[in-house]
Amino acid sequence: MAHSHHHDHDGPVPLGQAARWVVIGVLSLAAVAVAIGLVVLWPSSGQDHPIPMQFRSADGGPIRTQTGVVVAMSRADCGNQMVGIAVDAQETLGVTPTADGPCRAATVRLRDGEDKGKYVLLQIPTNRAQAGTGPGQPEPDLATADDPQPGQPTLHVDDTIRLSAMPGYDGSPRYTFYDFARGSSVIVWAILFVLAIVLVAAWKGLRSIIGLVFAFGVLGVFTLPSILQGHSPVAVAVTSSALILFVVLYLAHGVSMRTSAALVGTLVSLVIAALLSWLAIHTMDIAGLSGDQAMSLQVYQGRISMSGLLLAGFIIGALGVLNDVTITQASATFELAAAGEPSRLATFRAAMRVGRDHIASTVYTLVFAYAGSALPLLLLFSVASQPFGSLLTTDQVAIELARAFVGGIAIALSVPLTTAVAASLVTITGRSR
């Protein structure tokens, strides 16, 4: 009993106190580094960037869009001369319905802009328009002959859409389909998302939503403008990620040594993930130029390093999963200590048993998330008549594999690291010091 009494009151106190000050010191240094990074990398205000070609109108300015509602749909012949012209009366469009017409004629009533209240005709070619009966022309597939051609929208009456306005030869705008107007549906789903989180997680859930808004604010106000200005994407990504972690973790989980342990584990794991990402990109010779967006960005802003941008994406992408793992491990460690584990080592071992299960489930989540995002690409490659091994090593697939590999390794290393930090901060009675 004397030995146990000495262990309870003398042994853990200096270790817990020392660990507490080490954690505070590490986080203080990290906070100073983040502040310096924000000052050095903060984007200058008032800088204009050229508009990329795909978002530029014929006059060189941004694409102007108006909202419209589909008020009528019919099958008709293609080649109507009134396509894209805004008129006062729907009858002026001259749509003649044809039962098996090769085009879908959509009459749209504009809801805003200079031609508000007027009508515009859109023609959507179907697969029937591509088929023919001449030599070498494909026979129409009856099952899909009436479907819109690939890349063409499927419109229905009462659909709300956006139309781009391009100046015509006479100066008046010509309207074409730009995209669906998803504002209302996005708002509804966002409200459902917030309600689900808040109803289940209560006040803590609301704080996590506020943290999420802050994170997107950082990306929009600092991260993207700073990279566009030519700063190192890696430095910007690390600074942004660390800033987000500081605010989000303490906001969602409160200021405590438990949260501080998770924050230390996440920050160190994030640095490890950055180093692993750099190593993976260079050893796997990933260029990051296989995607259309990357190619467009390289043409539009040639001074941005594609490998650096790819690495920055890896770092930011690792934030969520690392945050999930580290906060869970820190909480498990403190709860196990509070439940009466006899020593710090026993607490560490018990928490690691929880951590191993967490690693196994999170790795599945990580890999399948990346596999799901690459599913269209995998389907395309599956009919490419190439060996499966060569498809897996293409640049596009290698990027997703590298993300999964780096994320999995970072998760595996973050568990013992965070658990060790948390175990050093608890006493054998389970209370943080």
Phi, psi and omega in degrees: 000324180297319180296318180295321179296319179295322181291321184291319192256337183256317186295303188291335187298306180297323180295315180296318179294316179297316180297321179300314181290327176296315180298315178299319180295316179298315181292326177295316177297319179296320179295319177297317180297320178295317179298317178297318179299320178296319180293315184288321188262000183297130183290145176289144181274157174081008179275131177262137178247142178298145181279128178301153185303318184289348178246017184249137177277178184296332180272007177091349179272184179291153178295129177266132180236147174237157179264141178216163179239132178288119183253345180204145177225139177203164173268138183204171174288154177278168174091017177296130184287348183267004182300128175085355182264131179278128180231160183282325184243138182298326183293336182295339182292338175066041178277123177251106182299137177228128188305316182244034181300146184282355179234153171262123181261119180247122176265124186242133175260122183288137183255349179207182180086183183293337180254029181305133180091348179274171183247144179228140178260129173245139176244123181252109180292139177263175178296336179296332181290336179274334184277158180202185182244001182282172180299132177081355180271142185289148175284141180293138174275112186300331183290330184237009185299328184265004177279150176300149178299155179307133181090351179264145183284153172259106185257150176225160177300138180081001173293137174261124185230167174249137179240137176273141181252113178247137181294134178273183183295334180263007178093340179282151184289147172244129188258137174226158179296132179248311181187170172281146176273108187253011185305310183295315182293323177296318179296318180299314181293325177296319178295317178299319178300311181297316180299317180298316181294315184289320180296323182275315186262359176055225186298323179295324177295320178296319179295325178292325176295317177299319177297323179294319176298318178298318181299316179291329175297319177298316180297319183282323185271325185246305190299302185294312178298325181292318178294318179297332180283351176107004177289160181301120179301326181292313179298318179295317182295318180295315179298314179299314183297315180296317178299314179299317181297315180305311185285312187295315183295311181291327179291316184281325188245359178085160179274111181201167177292332176297311178294323180296322177298316178295322181293317177300313180299321181290316181297314179295318179295327178293320176297318177298317179298322178296315179295318179296320180297315178300317181295317181295316181298320183280321181285332179266001179052047179275124182267330181073020182252008186279337181278151179297320181296320180295319179295317179296320180294322180295321178290318184287318185225079187294341183280351178280127179287121180293320178294322176295320179293321177297317179296319178298321177297321177299315184295310181294323179295335180279349185303305188299312184290323177293319178301316180299312184292314187291319180293324177294317180294317179298316180295317179298319181296313180294321180292321178294321177295319179293333180283353173110024174299139190286342182204169177297320180296318178295321177297316179300315182295319180295318179293326178293329176295321175293318182298323180296319176296322180294319178300313183301314182287324183289324178298319176299314180302315183296309184295316182288332176296315179290323178295322179295320180292333181262008185301313177302321179294319179295321178296320179295318180290334184293339178254015183273000179055041177241151177302143183300323180297320179291327179293323181291339183259006175292159186300317184294315180288322180299326177299313181293322177297318180296320177301314181295317181297311181296315179299318179296317179294317180298320177298313182300322181281331182289332183295302179296326180297308181295321180297319179295318178297314181295319181296330180285345183263350180260160170261171181290350174266001173086011180254135176289152185258000000 
